């Protein structure tokens, strides 16, 4: 295994972040245009919350999530590649993390059922912590 396989879910996560970012602006600008809200009226998050419904802002909240645990995922993937420790297990679990985060984003940006979102987040987190724990064990065993 060359190790480069870890970058497919890695690039997938980056692409997901881009797509949520685009959706954020499509929804917000569309809503503000339709309701004739001047951009100067939403100079702070608090003012935006008062003028823009949560349903329109779900992608914004999801984008914030995509700069939390996924940052650990990116760092870990880079670490695994640089150290030459990428194997089929890491790649499989990276895919699990990515797919669960895609599902989490779909739920968060659409119907936003909290319990569904919670379980997707929790399972994706467990996948990430498994990857990290395994890397720590590899270091200790080294």
C-alpha positions in Angstrom: 0.0 0.0 0.0 1.5 3.4 -1.0 -0.3 5.3 1.7 -1.9 7.8 -0.8 -5.2 6.0 -0.4 -5.8 7.9 2.8 -6.1 11.1 0.8 -9.3 10.0 -1.0 -11.5 10.4 2.2 -9.2 13.4 3.2 -10.1 15.2 -0.1 -13.7 14.1 0.4 -13.8 15.9 3.7 -12.3 19.0 2.1 -14.9 18.8 -0.7 -17.7 18.4 1.8 -16.6 21.5 3.6 -16.6 23.4 0.3 -20.1 22.2 -0.6 -21.5 23.2 2.8 -19.8 26.6 2.4 -21.5 27.1 -1.0 -24.8 26.0 0.4 -24.4 28.4 3.2 -24.1 31.4 0.8 -26.7 30.2 -1.6 -29.3 29.9 1.2 -28.3 33.1 3.0 -28.0 35.3 0.0 -31.2 33.8 -1.5 -33.1 34.5 1.7 -31.7 38.0 2.1 -32.4 38.9 -1.5 -36.0 37.5 -1.4 -36.7 39.3 1.9 -34.8 42.5 0.9 -32.5 42.4 3.9 -29.6 44.7 3.4 -26.2 43.1 4.3 -25.4 45.9 6.7 -28.3 44.7 8.9 -26.5 41.4 9.7 -23.2 42.8 10.9 -23.0 40.4 13.9 -24.2 36.8 14.4 -26.8 38.1 16.9 -28.3 40.4 14.3 -28.2 37.7 11.7 -30.1 35.3 14.1 -32.8 37.9 14.6 -33.4 38.4 10.9 -32.6 35.0 9.3 -34.4 31.8 10.4 -32.5 28.8 11.8 -33.5 26.7 8.8 -31.6 29.0 6.5 -28.6 29.1 8.8 -28.3 25.3 9.3 -25.4 25.1 6.8 -23.6 27.9 8.7 -23.9 25.9 11.9 -22.7 22.8 10.1 -19.7 24.6 8.6 -18.6 25.4 12.1 -18.8 21.7 13.0 -16.6 21.0 9.9 -13.8 23.0 11.5 -13.8 21.0 14.8 -13.1 17.2 14.8 -12.4 17.1 11.1 -9.2 19.2 11.8 -8.0 16.3 13.9 -8.8 13.9 11.0 -6.7 16.0 8.6 -3.8 16.2 11.0 -4.0 12.4 11.7 -4.2 11.5 8.0 -1.1 13.7 7.2 0.7 12.2 10.2 -0.1 8.6 9.0 1.1 9.4 5.5 4.3 11.1 6.5 5.3 8.3 8.9 4.4 5.6 6.4 1.9 4.0 8.7 -1.2 4.0 6.4 -2.7 0.6 6.1 -6.0 -0.9 5.0 -7.5 -0.5 8.5 -6.7 3.2 8.6 -8.1 3.8 5.1 -11.3 1.8 5.9 -11.9 3.8 9.1 -11.1 7.1 7.3 -13.8 6.2 4.9 -16.2 5.4 7.7 -15.4 8.8 9.3 -16.0 10.6 6.0 -19.3 8.8 5.1 -20.7 9.4 8.6 -19.7 13.1 8.4 -21.4 13.4 5.0 -24.6 11.9 6.5 -24.2 14.3 9.5 -24.0 17.3 7.2 -27.0 16.2 5.1 -29.1 15.8 8.3 -27.7 19.1 9.8 -28.4 21.1 6.6 -31.8 19.7 5.9 -34.4 18.4 8.4 -31.9 18.7 11.3 -33.3 15.9 13.5 -31.0 16.3 16.6 -31.0 12.7 17.7 -30.1 11.4 14.2 -27.4 14.1 14.0 -26.1 13.2 17.4 -25.7 9.5 16.6 -23.9 10.2 13.3 -21.6 12.6 15.1 -21.0 10.1 17.9 -20.2 7.3 15.5 -17.9 9.4 13.4 -16.1 10.6 16.5 -15.6 7.0 17.6 -14.1 6.2 14.2 -11.7 9.1 14.6 -10.8 8.3 18.2 -10.1 4.7 17.1 -7.7 6.0 14.4 -6.0 8.2 17.0 -5.8 5.5 19.6 -4.3 3.1 17.2 -1.7 5.7 16.1 -0.8 6.3 19.8 -0.4 2.6 20.4 1.8 2.4 17.3 4.0 5.1 18.8 4.2 3.5 22.2 5.0 0.1 20.7 7.7 1.7 18.6 
